[in-house]
């Protein structure tokens, strides 16, 4: 078992990582004893893992709210359904929300916690690799808008994160692959050893020794914790965590959050970032090839050749990180280092999209 501290003063908390982490749930959340608990989960994930959460009922009164699966349901309608259920049950500000699931449930429940009665406490219990290494840590919560992903949201830190790697054994192969793209992203940002570890073991859970997976998840969380502690509200440094996400979010938005998993969209975004960086001589041709090869080695992704290029450029312009009409891009400067670029032109973007939609059109999911 490994624990990573997210140091944010009075909002500090720990991320507990390891196979069987939920066996320590009662111990880790003992300070919540006696408070009302509301667990938000999808019906499928709750059915798979409810027995692992039996200790919650020993902490205090427990209620559950089940929501639909899928990114397309991370919207204000589902947010309102959860809020309506809390109001109907007479839930007060002393309650604690628990988010059991992937990034969709974590973001939704977190946004409810941030906004219900001007803010209540919540705990993250991620069930996917992607949510363990990315969305459950850092306090970004929110919902999507048809024009852009995560356009409506807040910063609201959890009380704790319990990442039980045992939950990953019920994860569909495609979802584990999705999380592997985020692991690779973290390595590319600031951990060459992690990048190499993902390149070595790939996107199949069965290929990862248990101790290596725990070490990789902890390394990714540790990197994110350092960045968040230095820049909680994304005023500067924290933007580096968006590597691959600028184009990735645009791909999700233009396909109505139905074609790609989040990680698959980020995979395309990582390749685009490598090409943009090579065009600016930030990486060598050999480094560009290594990045692209590492992304492609994680498996096929849904194709983008049929997507309207003008629509993609319009979606990029709606990115929530845009400033003065420009969208900042995070570009690699090699393996393990990145830089923030604020002047990427439409001409550069069109060139890269042409490459991705042309020569790379053969990449599609079987």
Buried (B, 14 or more C-beta within 10 A) or exposed (E): BBBBEBEBEEBEBBBBBBBEBBBBBBEBBEEBEEBBBBBBBBEBBBEBBBEBBEBBEEBBEBBBBBBBBEBBBBBEEBBEBBBEBBEEEEBEEEBBBBBBBBBBBBBBBBBBBBBBBEEBBBBBBBBBBBBBBBBBBBBBBBBBBEEBBBBBBBBBBBBBBBBBBBBBEEBEEEBBBBBBBBBBBBBBBBBEEBBBBBBEBBBEBEEBEEEEBBBBBBBBBBBBBBBBBEBBEBEEBBBBBBBBBBBBBBBBBBBEBEBBBBBBBBBBBBBBBBBBBBBBEBBEEEBBEBBBEBBBBBBBBBBBEEBEBEEBBBBBBBBBBBEEEBBBBBBBEBBBBBEBBEEBEEEBBBBBBEBBBEEBEEBEEE
